Structure formats: structure tokens, C-alpha cells
Amino acid sequence: MTDITPPPELVHQWADMLASGSGQAVFAMAAQWGADQELEACLRLVEIDAGEDAYDFARYIRAARRPKPPSLKEQALQALAELAAECYGNTDQSDTIRRALEKLDD
């Protein structure tokens, strides 16, 4: 069985957050941390026990279960779309900003 005890520095960080009244966030972070540790332990077993094809399978599972957060560019495009829809719809200004954002690297 894999030990999924969080490191002391993480426990201290969570304790500080609890003391400041961020209980809900701390519990969510702790649950996510534990789930991440368990997933990684399981995928390491798959990679070790099942050979080369399993490595690709493990990468697929990681990507599906722990997707990367959206890039700043993706966040900005989403925020622009929401702002344009709420405030004034698509205009030449929002189209210009959108086109500029789309040209940026992720």
C-alpha cells in the first residue's frame, strides 16, 4: 500500500489556511492531493507491470483525469466572450481583441 501522508510543509500550509477561516478550500485541497497521489500510484503500477503499451495508456488516463488548467490566453478569450455577451455583444472592438489574443502563443 502506498503511503499518501502529506509532507509536513503541506500540512503546515493547510493548518495556516484553516486558522484563517479557509476550511472549505483546505478540505478540497487535501482531498485533491490525496486523489492525485492515489492516481499516480495506480498509474505507476500500470506502467511497471504492463510494459511499453501501458505507458501510453497511463499518459492517456493522466491527461483525462488531471487535465491541465486553461492557459492565460484561453482564460482571456473566455473572459472576453463572456464580457461581450453580457455587456454589448460582439462588436468591432471585441473582435479586434479576440483576434489579437488568438495570435498570442499559449
N, C-alpha and C positions, 0 to 999 in steps of 0.2 A: 504494500500500500504506500502511496506517495504521501509524504508529509506536506500538507498545504498550510502550515502555520506561517502567517505573515512575518516578515522581518521586523525587528524591534523598531526601526526608524519609521516604518509604515504604521505600526501600532501607535507610536507616539503622535504621529501626524493626525491619525484618526481621533485619538484622545483629545488633542487640542481642538479639533473641529467639533467634537461632542461638547466640550466645555463652552464653546462659543455659540452653542444652540443649533448646530447644523446636523442634528441627529438623523433626519431622513436621508440626507446626502451621504453621511458616513455609512449607514447601513447598506445603501445602494452600492457604494464603492467597495465595501467589504464583500458583499455578495458577488459583485462582478469580478473582483480579484480572485476569489475562490473558484468561481466558474472558469475563469481563464486558466488557472493553474491545473484544474482537473482536465480541461480540454487538451492542454499541451501535454500532460502526462499520457493521456489516451492516444494522442496522435504520435507521440514518440514510440509507444508500443507498436502501433501500426507500422511505422517506418522501419523499426528494428526487425519485427517478426515477419513481415510480408514481402520484403525485397524492394527492388527498384520501382516497380509499378505503384507500390503503396506510397512512395514519396510523393508522386503526383496527386494521388488520392488525398493524402494528408494536406497538401497545399490547397487543394480544392475545398476541403472541409474548413480549413482555417479561414480562407477568403469568404466563404459563405456564412460562417458563424461569427466571425470577427472582422467585418468589413472596415476598411479604412474610413476615417471621417472625411466628409467632403472638404475639398481644398478651399482655400480662401477665395479663389476665383469662382468656384461653384457656389459658395455661400453668397458671394456678391451678386452673381447672376440671379440666384433665387430671391434674394432680398429686393433686387431691382424689379423682378417680375411681380412680387407681392405689392411693392410700393406703387408700381404703375397701375396694377389692377385696382387697388384701394383708392388711390388719390385721383388720378386723372386719366387712366387708360394709357394705351400706347400712343406716344407722341414722337415727333422727330427727335426730341431730346433724349427720351428713354431709349429709342432705337440707336442713337449715337453712342450712348453709354454702353449699351449691350454689345454693340459691335466692337467697341474698344476693349471691353472685358474679355470677349471671346478670342481676341488676338493675343492676349497675355498667355504666357506659359503657365501650366499648372504648378 
